[in-house]
Each structure stands twice: as C-alpha cells, then as structure tokens.
Amino acid sequence: MKQHIAHLLRVRASQYGTRTVFQFKNKTSGKYESLSWNALLEQTNKVSKSLISLGFGYNDKLGILSRNKPEWTIADLGIFAVRGVVVPFYATATKQEIKYMVDETEMKLLFVGSNEQVEKAFWLLEHCKTLDKIVVFEGNIPEKDDRFIEWSCFMDLSDNDQLSSKLDQILNETQPSDLASIIYTSGTTGVPKGVMLGHDNFMSAFKFNYERLNISESDISLCFLPLSHVFERTWTLFLLYCGATNVFLENPREVIDELPVVKPTVMCTVPRFFEKTYVGILKETEHWPSFKKRIFSWSVEIGHKYIEYLKNSEKPPGLLEFNRFIADKLVLKKLRSIFGGEIKEMPCSGAAMDPKLIRFFHAVGMFINYGYGATETTATVSCYKSDKYNFDYCGSIMPEVSVKIADQNEILVKGKTIFKGYFNKPEETTKVMKDGWYMTGDEGRIVDSEYLCMTDRIKDLIKTSGGKYVSPQKLELLLGQDKYIEQVVILGDNRKYVTALIVPSFAYLKEQAIKLDLDSDNNDLIISNDEINYFIQQRIDLCQAELAPHEKIIKFTLLPGTFNIDNRTLTNTLKIRRKIIAEQFSEIIEKMYISD
C-alpha cells in the first residue's frame, strides 16, 4: 500500500466493499442510517473530480467549517485524493479567528456544514481577499449568489468522463511526503499557528497505534469530539486503517443519550467527559438508601482490588474473581451501561487527568487508555499498553517514537509523526525544533525507561514575586477532586501569593444554600454569601493541608457561571485559556491582590 491516505481508502474499499463504514442519524426519522465502503469511495471520488473541475489540485488549501457529519470526512478524503491540503476549522470558531487562517493560507474554497456556518461564510466572503467559493453540506444558501453551491450540485460537477482519468493521473503522482493538512492550534496563549502534517505523518501514526491498540474491523466508534481537532480527526482516519465503523454525532451534548443507542466498543474522549460523568454518578448515589450505598461502595472497592492485578497482567485470586463477578452483576455492569455497555477501550487525552478518576472507571470495568500527545506529534506520543500500565503516568511511549527529557525537564519527541513545521512561520518552527527533536513545552519525566509522566506546561508554571515556582495544574487537579468545586483556575505569576477563580458545583452547594435559607436557584446570591465562602474556604484548606506555604491559595473568588467554549474561556477541546481568562476577569483578579 502506498503511504498515502487516498490509497489507504481504495485498498480498504476493495477489501470491505458493501460493509458499513459510517453511520449517521437521519434528522427526519431520528434513526441511524449506514454508508458502505463502496459508497464512501464513490462519494469521495465525486468530491475529488468536482474539485478538479473547479481547478483545484496539488497543494491548494481548502477549508472545512462544520460540525461532525459524514460529509466532513468525505470532503477530507476527497481533498486528499487531489493532493490538496485540508485546513479544518472548529464549527464554533469566531469569524475573526477563521479569517486569520483563511488569509494566511490564501484559501479559495471552504466547505461549510449548516446555516450556522453559512452566516459566517457570507461574512468571510466579504472580508477575505482570496475566498470566492462556499460549498454547503446542509442549509440554506443566499439566492442569486453564485459564490455558494449546494453539496448535491457540487457533487454533480463530477459528472464528466474526462475527470476520472485526470483523477487517476493525480493518484499516481501522490507522494508520502505530500502535505495533508494544516491544523491550527487552539491558541491558548497567543496567535494560532498552523501545524503542517503530511500523509507520511498520519500513516506512521496509524501503524504505531495499530501495534499498540486492540482495534479491529468489528469495532464501532462514536465520533463526538470535534473533527477539526487532531485527536478525533486522526482517530477517524485511523478507524479507516483498521476497517472499523464510525458513527457521527453532530451535537456533542447528546453523547450521553446516544451512547446506549449506538453501543460503541471504542471511542476517543477527553478527561472532562469523565469528570462530569463521575460527578453525575456520585450525585445520583446520594439519594440512595444506606444499604444500596454500601453495596455500591463494596462493588467499587472490589473493582479497585481487581484492577491492581490486571494492570500487571497477573491472575486475580479465586475469591476476588468470585467477588468481582458478584460486584459486576450488582453494580458495575449497570454503571457500564451508561456508556452503552459494550465499551472495551476509550483512548483519552488532551488535558491532565486525576489518576483517582482513571482508577475509578477501570474499577467499573472500562479501560480508559490515557495518553499524551500534541498536534505537532500527530496526536499520540504515549498511551497504555493493554497488558501493562500504571495509573499514575501517561502510558508507555509508542513504538518507533523517541522521547527524552531536556533542560527544565522539558519533554522532547522525535520520530516519523513529528510535524513539518508551522505554516508561514519558519522562526516559530526553529524555536521548537532542535536537531529533529520537537520541544513540546511540557514538563515531565520518563519512569523505568518506559512510562511517560507529564507534570505541567512549562509556560504555565507560576513564579511568585518571592521567586518560588508553583504548578497550577497540580493545584487545579487537587482542588478539582472536591465535589463542591467544579472548575478552578490558579493565578499568581509574578505576584506575592497564589489566588484562584473557582466555579463551585452548584448542584452540591444548593444543599448548603437551603440550610442558609437562600434562593438555591440564584447563583449570584449563593456565591456572595459569607457563610458559603467560608464553607468553600474550609474545603480548600482541607485540600491543600499538605502543600508547602508558597503553593497554598491565599485568596479566591467564586464565579456564578462556568468556563466554557461559548464564553471563549475554554478551547474547543476544553482546555483552559489562561490568557483570555486573565483578561476577562482582570478586575476580579486585581481585587484579590489589593492589600487588606
């Protein structure tokens, strides 16, 4: 097989033919429909030939702005086949964010998903010099505006016999080193940078992951993270490599409802997904009678004992096996049913995750495969092995990937999955590439010559005005374990002490509010109450009792609403945008540093 995604598709389509490759929900009937491998190749070819008819081909930068749907990946694959370069955008990205990327790549054509994106596309046409064609997957297009073309009409452009031979010629000219995609980083600290990934990067990533993960053609995955992110995008393409079935979910907020319907066997996730699910499970148990709570606690405890053997490929004692069987019947199987009941593995990455949380879900019988990676490394650098893992680390380093620790304990990565540089930013590329090693900007260590442990973002480390270093990630994970704290952002760089912005868990605080005769539905009233603030202070003190004095939070402010994607305080993969948070809450932050 030629090391190119376009050829990968053709090999797999000839291998699997009429088998299902994609599933998606019909919005009218609400039922899932299927797309076969043969149909996928046919539609992909139509995209490729339509692009050729419009004059697009080698190294042209073509964008996709849409929520998850089969058309997203069909367009992706169609662009690959003409040796074009895909530039994905988050469906929730602002017009100005998209404009920056369109202008930098001199993009001429953009695929958009629905009416939500059509409005942005119209604005972009008016404000971007190069953009002149919008292909709409689904939605209303402006009348008498030939810059817009419906998906079906676009596909009809392929109806020309000469285009097939032209496509065949292009496919023969493909090279593994062809640039496949420019994926812009989420810009947590500054101007987004376009990460250039080649087909050789992706194909190498597929090979490494296939060797490590237990994925086969019988697996079903639910695609709910944004396809515009390197994690879900690489995973979706990897499923083609494995011959598995992918189910597209357009609205990620529906994931909990759809899991029991789809019953996936695998699914890539982010830590926040498990954090919210865990809180929901514990909240539900609080209403149970005491005998039921004891059964729950006993079952989970048995699960914890059981996984201590599994992680080392050891056979559990007979009595433990029996107790695990009982615990599974009573509790654990029911907890797994929340996720559809068929999950065998859930790759998870994108942010720090509390090992206690990983242990809990493993105890339930769900294999969370926690790992570490970056856009610049084509996602995965390390993840769990199926037969040997340690809950305190980010898995074992992947096959054929080299990792070393440099100055400031910075993680450096080298291998075939390392990106080709930042688009149009050679100086930025030089800053992070040294002798073939990618300098991740993450602090970490290697344990037992195998396990990778990422401890913090070096740029996120706080240095107080007293010269002491503080890890915000360490504190955020620590406080995040408390059920009364939903989100926390640690501050204090170049300040005399550490402070925090805290979003309390109002579901739990309501009980305290009722005791104080407060309106339990009024978040502003709750967080302004002195006794509530004292209560949270006590929770913080308990969490940080073992910390060094310079690490402790001296002051905090409660917030009435969450950090989220819509208010720009979280990236589309739910990472904290520290710079934007510092700007949005600057007045509140300054008040915490005013001398008493």
C-alpha positions in Angstrom: 0.0 0.0 0.0 1.3 3.4 -1.0 1.9 5.5 2.2 -0.9 8.0 1.4 -4.4 8.2 2.9 -6.1 8.3 -0.6 -4.6 4.9 -1.4 -5.5 3.6 2.0 -9.1 4.3 1.3 -9.0 2.5 -2.0 -7.3 -0.6 -0.5 -9.9 -0.8 2.3 -12.9 -0.2 0.0 -11.8 -3.1 -2.3 -11.3 -5.2 0.8 -14.7 -4.4 2.6 -17.0 -3.4 -0.3 -20.6 -3.4 0.9 -19.8 -3.5 4.6 -20.8 -0.4 6.7 -18.1 2.1 7.3 -20.1 5.1 8.5 -23.4 5.6 10.4 -25.3 8.8 10.9 -28.6 9.9 12.3 -31.4 10.9 9.8 -32.7 14.1 11.2 -36.2 13.4 10.0 -36.7 9.9 11.2 -34.2 10.1 14.1 -32.9 6.7 13.1 -29.3 5.8 12.2 -28.5 5.1 8.5 -25.4 3.4 7.1 -22.9 4.2 4.4 -20.9 1.3 2.8 -17.2 1.3 1.9 -18.1 1.3 -1.8 -20.5 4.3 -1.3 -17.8 6.1 0.6 -15.3 5.7 -2.2 -17.8 6.7 -4.8 -18.7 9.9 -2.9 -15.1 10.7 -2.2 -14.3 10.3 -5.9 -17.1 12.7 -6.7 -15.6 15.3 -4.4 -12.2 14.9 -6.0 -13.5 15.2 -9.5 -15.7 18.2 -8.7 -12.6 19.9 -7.2 -10.6 19.1 -10.3 -13.5 20.6 -12.5 -13.2 23.8 -10.5 -9.4 23.9 -11.0 -8.2 22.8 -7.6 -5.4 20.3 -7.0 -1.9 20.0 -5.7 -1.1 22.0 -2.5 -4.3 24.1 -2.7 -5.5 25.0 0.8 -9.2 24.0 1.2 -11.1 24.6 4.4 -13.8 22.6 6.3 -16.1 24.5 8.7 -18.7 22.2 10.1 -19.9 20.1 13.0 -19.3 16.3 12.8 -21.1 14.6 9.9 -20.1 12.1 7.2 -19.7 14.9 4.6 -16.9 16.3 6.7 -14.7 13.2 6.3 -15.9 12.6 2.7 -14.7 16.1 1.8 -11.5 15.5 3.8 -10.7 12.3 1.8 -11.7 13.9 -1.5 -9.3 16.8 -1.0 -6.5 14.3 -0.1 -7.0 12.4 -3.4 -6.3 15.6 -5.5 -3.2 16.2 -3.3 -4.9 19.2 -1.8 -4.3 20.4 1.8 -7.2 20.4 4.3 -7.5 23.3 6.8 -10.1 22.4 9.4 -12.0 24.9 11.5 -14.0 24.5 14.7 -17.7 25.0 14.0 -17.8 27.3 16.9 -14.8 29.5 15.9 -15.4 33.2 15.6 -15.4 35.0 12.2 -12.1 36.8 13.0 -10.4 33.5 14.0 -11.4 31.9 10.8 -10.4 35.0 8.8 -6.9 34.9 10.1 -6.5 31.3 8.9 -8.2 31.8 5.6 -6.0 34.9 4.9 -2.8 33.2 6.0 -3.4 30.1 3.8 -4.8 32.2 0.9 -7.8 29.8 0.8 -10.2 30.0 -2.1 -12.8 27.4 -1.3 -14.5 26.5 2.0 -16.9 23.6 2.8 -19.4 24.6 5.5 -21.9 22.5 7.5 -25.2 24.2 8.0 -26.9 27.6 8.4 -24.9 28.4 11.5 -21.7 28.3 9.4 -23.3 29.7 6.2 -23.7 33.1 8.0 -20.0 33.1 8.9 -19.1 32.1 5.4 -21.0 35.0 3.9 -19.1 37.4 6.2 -15.8 35.7 5.2 -16.5 36.1 1.5 -16.9 39.9 2.1 -13.8 40.2 4.3 -11.2 37.8 2.8 -9.4 38.6 -0.4 -8.9 35.1 -1.7 -12.0 33.2 -0.7 -14.6 33.0 -3.5 -16.4 29.7 -3.3 -18.5 28.1 -0.5 -19.8 24.5 -0.7 -22.7 24.0 1.8 -23.3 20.5 3.1 -26.7 21.2 4.5 -28.5 24.5 4.8 -30.0 27.5 3.0 -27.8 29.4 0.6 -28.3 33.1 -0.4 -30.3 33.5 -3.5 -28.7 34.5 -6.7 -25.2 34.3 -5.2 -23.1 32.0 -7.4 -20.3 32.0 -4.8 -22.4 29.5 -2.9 -23.1 26.0 -4.1 -25.2 23.2 -2.5 -23.5 19.9 -1.7 -25.6 18.0 -4.3 -24.9 20.5 -7.0 -21.2 20.5 -6.2 -21.2 16.6 -6.4 -22.9 16.8 -9.8 -19.8 18.7 -11.2 -18.1 15.3 -11.2 -20.3 14.0 -14.0 -17.6 14.2 -16.7 -15.9 11.1 -18.1 -12.6 13.0 -18.6 -12.3 13.8 -14.9 -11.9 10.2 -14.0 -8.7 9.8 -16.0 -7.4 13.1 -14.5 -8.0 11.8 -11.0 -6.2 8.6 -11.8 -3.3 10.5 -13.0 -3.1 12.6 -9.8 -3.4 9.5 -7.7 -0.4 8.0 -9.5 1.6 11.2 -8.7 0.9 11.2 -5.0 3.8 11.1 -2.6 4.0 10.1 1.1 5.6 13.5 1.8 2.5 15.3 0.4 1.2 17.9 2.8 -2.2 16.5 4.1 -3.4 19.1 6.5 -2.7 22.4 8.3 -4.2 22.2 11.7 -4.2 25.4 13.7 -3.5 25.2 17.3 -6.2 26.4 19.6 -4.2 29.5 20.6 -4.4 29.2 24.4 -1.7 31.8 24.8 -1.3 33.7 21.6 -1.7 33.8 17.8 -2.7 30.4 16.4 0.0 28.5 14.5 -0.8 26.2 11.6 0.7 22.8 12.2 1.7 21.1 8.9 1.1 17.3 8.8 2.0 15.1 5.9 0.4 11.9 4.7 3.6 10.1 6.0 2.9 11.6 9.5 -0.6 10.2 9.5 0.3 6.8 8.1 3.1 6.4 10.6 0.7 7.3 13.4 -1.8 4.6 12.2 0.9 2.0 12.1 2.1 2.8 15.7 -1.4 2.9 17.1 -2.4 -0.4 15.3 0.5 -2.1 17.0 -0.4 -0.7 20.4 -4.2 -0.6 20.5 -6.7 -3.5 20.2 -8.8 -2.2 17.4 -10.3 -4.4 14.6 -12.8 -4.3 11.8 -15.5 -5.4 14.2 -15.3 -2.3 16.3 -17.8 0.6 16.4 -16.8 4.1 17.5 -18.9 7.1 18.3 -17.4 10.3 16.8 -18.4 13.2 19.2 -15.2 15.3 19.7 -14.7 17.9 17.0 -13.3 16.5 13.8 -11.3 19.8 13.5 -9.1 18.6 16.4 -6.1 16.4 15.7 -7.3 13.7 18.2 -10.7 12.9 16.7 -9.5 13.6 13.2 -6.6 11.2 13.4 -8.8 8.7 15.2 -11.4 8.8 12.5 -8.8 8.2 9.8 -7.2 5.5 11.9 -10.6 3.7 12.0 -10.4 3.5 8.2 -7.0 2.0 8.5 -8.5 -0.7 10.9 -11.6 -1.3 8.8 -13.9 -0.3 11.8 -17.2 1.5 11.7 -17.5 5.2 12.8 -20.8 6.7 14.0 -21.0 10.5 13.5 -22.7 12.6 16.2 -23.3 16.2 15.1 -24.3 17.6 18.6 -21.7 16.5 21.2 -24.2 17.5 24.0 -26.2 14.4 23.0 -23.4 12.0 23.7 -24.8 10.5 27.0 -28.2 10.0 25.3 -26.7 8.4 22.2 -24.3 6.0 23.9 -26.9 3.4 24.8 -28.3 3.6 21.3 -25.1 3.3 19.4 -23.4 0.9 21.9 -19.8 1.7 20.7 -17.0 -0.6 21.5 -14.3 2.2 21.3 -14.4 5.9 21.5 -11.8 8.7 21.9 -12.5 11.1 24.8 -11.2 13.9 26.9 -10.8 14.0 30.7 -13.6 16.5 31.2 -16.1 13.9 29.8 -15.2 11.5 32.7 -15.1 14.3 35.3 -18.7 15.3 34.6 -19.9 11.7 34.3 -18.2 10.8 37.6 -19.8 13.8 39.4 -23.2 12.7 38.0 -22.8 9.1 39.2 -21.8 10.3 42.8 -24.7 12.8 42.8 -27.1 10.0 41.9 -25.9 7.7 44.7 -26.5 10.4 47.3 -30.3 9.7 47.0 -29.9 6.0 47.5 -30.8 4.2 50.8 -27.9 3.3 53.0 -27.9 -0.4 52.2 -27.7 0.4 48.4 -24.9 2.8 49.1 -23.0 0.1 50.9 -23.4 -2.3 48.0 -22.2 0.4 45.6 -19.1 1.1 47.8 -18.3 -2.6 48.2 -18.6 -3.3 44.5 -16.3 -0.4 43.5 -13.8 -1.4 46.2 -13.8 -5.0 44.7 -13.2 -3.4 41.3 -10.3 -1.4 42.6 -8.6 -4.6 44.1 -9.3 -6.5 40.8 -7.6 -3.9 38.6 -4.4 -4.0 40.6 -3.8 -7.5 39.2 -5.0 -6.6 35.7 -2.5 -3.7 35.3 0.4 -6.1 35.8 -1.1 -9.0 33.7 -1.5 -11.0 36.9 -4.3 -13.5 37.6 -6.5 -12.4 40.5 -7.1 -14.8 43.4 -10.1 -17.1 43.1 -12.1 -15.4 45.8 -11.5 -12.0 44.3 -12.6 -13.3 40.9 -15.8 -14.5 42.5 -16.5 -11.2 44.4 -15.8 -9.3 41.1 -18.4 -11.5 39.4 -21.0 -10.6 42.1 -20.0 -6.9 42.1 -20.4 -6.8 38.3 -23.9 -8.3 38.5 -24.9 -5.9 41.3 -23.4 -2.6 40.3 -20.5 -2.4 37.8 -22.4 -3.7 34.8 -25.1 -1.1 35.4 -22.5 1.7 35.5 -21.0 0.5 32.2 -24.5 0.6 30.7 -24.3 4.4 30.9 -21.8 4.2 28.1 -23.8 1.6 26.1 -22.5 -1.5 27.8 -20.1 -2.6 25.1 -17.1 -0.3 25.6 -13.8 -2.2 25.6 -11.4 0.8 25.3 -11.6 4.5 25.4 -8.5 6.5 24.4 -8.3 9.7 26.4 -6.0 12.7 26.1 -6.0 16.5 25.7 -5.6 17.5 29.4 -4.4 16.4 32.8 -6.5 13.7 34.4 -6.6 12.7 38.0 -5.3 9.1 38.4 -8.0 8.5 41.0 -10.6 9.2 38.3 -8.9 6.8 35.9 -8.8 4.1 38.6 -12.5 4.5 39.3 -13.5 3.8 35.7 -11.1 1.0 35.4 -12.6 -0.4 38.6 -16.0 -0.2 36.9 -14.6 -2.3 34.1 -13.9 0.4 31.5 -10.4 0.6 30.0 -9.6 4.3 29.8 -6.5 4.4 27.7 -5.0 7.6 29.0 -2.2 9.1 26.8 -0.1 12.1 25.9 0.3 13.8 22.6 0.1 17.1 20.7 -1.0 18.4 17.3 2.7 18.6 16.4 3.2 14.9 17.1 0.2 13.8 15.0 -1.5 13.1 18.4 -0.3 10.1 20.3 3.2 10.0 21.9 2.4 7.6 24.7 -0.6 5.6 25.9 -1.4 2.5 27.9 -0.4 -1.0 26.8 -3.3 -3.4 27.0 -1.4 -5.8 29.3 0.8 -3.4 31.4 0.1 0.1 32.6 0.5 2.4 35.5 -2.4 4.7 36.5 0.0 7.5 37.7 1.6 8.0 34.2 0.5 8.9 30.7 1.1 5.4 29.4 4.1 3.8 27.7 6.0 5.6 24.9 4.7 4.5 21.5 6.6 2.1 19.2 9.2 3.9 16.9 8.7 7.2 18.9 11.7 8.6 20.7 11.3 10.7 23.9 13.9 12.4 26.0 14.0 14.9 28.9 16.0 18.1 28.4 16.6 21.3 30.3 13.8 22.4 32.7 12.7 18.7 32.5 11.1 19.5 29.1 9.7 16.6 27.1 11.3 16.3 23.6 9.9 14.0 20.9 11.4 12.6 17.7 10.1 10.3 15.1 8.1 9.9 11.9 5.0 11.5 13.4 6.7 14.9 14.0 5.2 17.7 12.0 6.8 19.5 9.1 6.8 22.9 10.7 4.4 25.8 11.3 2.8 27.2 8.1 4.5 30.5 7.0 6.2 30.8 10.4 9.8 29.5 10.0 11.0 31.4 13.1 8.4 29.8 15.3 9.3 26.4 13.8 13.0 27.0 14.6 12.1 27.8 18.2 10.6 24.3 18.8 12.7 22.1 16.5 16.3 21.2 17.5 18.2 18.5 15.6 14.9 16.8 14.7 13.6 16.9 18.2 10.3 18.7 18.9 10.4 20.7 22.1 6.9 20.2 23.5 7.0 23.0 26.1 5.7 20.4 28.6 7.5 19.4 31.8 7.8 15.7 32.6 9.9 12.7 33.2 10.4 9.1 32.0 9.9 6.3 34.6 11.5 2.9 34.3 12.7 3.7 30.7 9.1 3.2 29.5 6.4 5.3 31.2 6.0 9.0 30.4 4.8 11.4 33.1 3.7 14.9 32.0 3.7 17.2 35.0 2.9 20.6 33.7 3.1 23.1 30.9 6.4 25.0 31.4 4.8 28.2 30.2 2.0 27.8 32.7 4.3 27.4 35.7 3.8 30.3 38.1 6.8 32.1 39.6 5.7 34.2 42.6 7.4 37.6 43.3 9.2 35.7 46.0 10.9 33.5 43.4 9.0 30.3 44.3 7.7 28.1 41.5 4.1 26.8 41.7 2.4 24.3 39.4 -1.1 25.5 38.5 -2.0 22.1 37.1 -1.1 20.3 40.3 -3.4 22.7 42.3 -6.2 22.6 39.8 -6.2 18.8 39.9 -6.0 18.8 43.7 -9.0 21.1 44.2 -10.9 19.5 41.4 -11.2 16.4 43.5 -13.5 18.2 45.9 -17.2 17.6 45.0 -18.1 21.2 45.8 -15.6 22.6 43.2 -16.5 22.2 39.5 -13.8 24.3 37.9 -10.7 26.2 39.1 -8.1 28.4 37.6 -4.9 29.1 39.5 -3.2 32.5 39.3 -0.2 34.2 40.8 2.6 34.7 38.2 4.9 37.5 39.4 2.5 38.1 42.3 3.2 37.9 46.0 0.9 34.9 46.5 -1.4 32.4 44.8 -5.1 33.0 44.1 -7.9 31.1 42.4 -11.0 31.7 40.4 -13.4 29.0 41.3 -16.7 27.8 39.8 -18.4 25.9 42.6 -20.6 22.8 41.9 -24.0 24.4 42.4 -25.7 21.1 42.3 -24.0 20.3 45.6 -24.0 23.9 47.0 -27.7 24.1 46.8 -28.0 21.9 49.9 -25.8 24.4 51.8 -27.9 27.3 50.3 -31.1 25.7 51.5 -29.7 25.4 55.0 -28.9 29.1 55.0 -32.4 29.9 53.7 -31.0 31.2 50.4 -32.6 31.0 47.0 -31.0 27.8 45.8 -31.5 28.8 42.1 -29.8 32.2 42.4 -26.1 31.5 41.8 -25.1 35.2 42.3 -26.8 35.2 45.7 -25.1 31.9 46.7 -21.5 33.0 45.8 -21.9 36.4 47.6 -22.9 34.8 50.8 -20.2 35.0 53.5 -21.0 31.6 55.0 -20.9 29.9 51.6 -17.4 31.5 51.0 -16.3 30.3 54.5 -17.5 26.8 53.6 -15.5 26.8 50.4 -12.5 28.1 52.3 -12.7 25.1 54.6 -12.9 22.8 51.6 -9.8 24.5 50.1 -7.9 24.2 53.4 -8.6 20.5 53.6 -7.3 20.0 50.0 -4.1 21.9 50.5 -3.2 20.9 54.0 -0.1 19.0 52.8 1.2 21.8 50.5 4.2 24.0 51.0 3.3 27.5 52.2 4.2 29.2 48.9 1.9 26.7 47.0 -1.2 27.5 49.0 -4.1 29.5 47.7 -4.3 32.7 49.8 -7.4 34.2 48.3 -10.2 33.0 45.9 -13.2 34.3 44.1 -16.3 32.3 43.4 -17.9 32.7 40.0 -21.6 32.3 39.1 -21.1 30.6 35.7 -18.8 28.0 34.2 -15.7 28.5 32.0 -16.9 27.2 28.6 -16.4 27.3 24.9 -19.1 29.9 24.3 -17.5 32.5 26.5 -14.1 31.7 25.0 -12.5 30.7 28.3 -12.1 27.1 27.2 -10.7 25.8 23.9 -12.8 23.5 21.7 -11.1 20.6 23.4 -12.0 22.0 26.9 -8.5 23.3 27.8 -8.3 26.4 30.0 -7.5 29.6 28.0 -5.4 31.3 30.8 -4.7 34.4 28.8 -8.3 35.1 27.9 -9.4 34.3 31.5 -6.8 36.7 32.9 -8.2 39.4 30.5 -11.9 38.8 31.1 -11.6 38.6 34.9 -8.8 41.2 35.3 -10.8 43.4 37.7 -11.7 40.5 39.9 -8.2 39.2 39.9 -6.8 42.6 40.9 -9.1 42.9 43.8 -7.6 39.7 45.2 -4.2 41.4 45.3 -5.2 44.6 46.9 -3.7 44.8 50.4 -6.1 44.4 53.3 
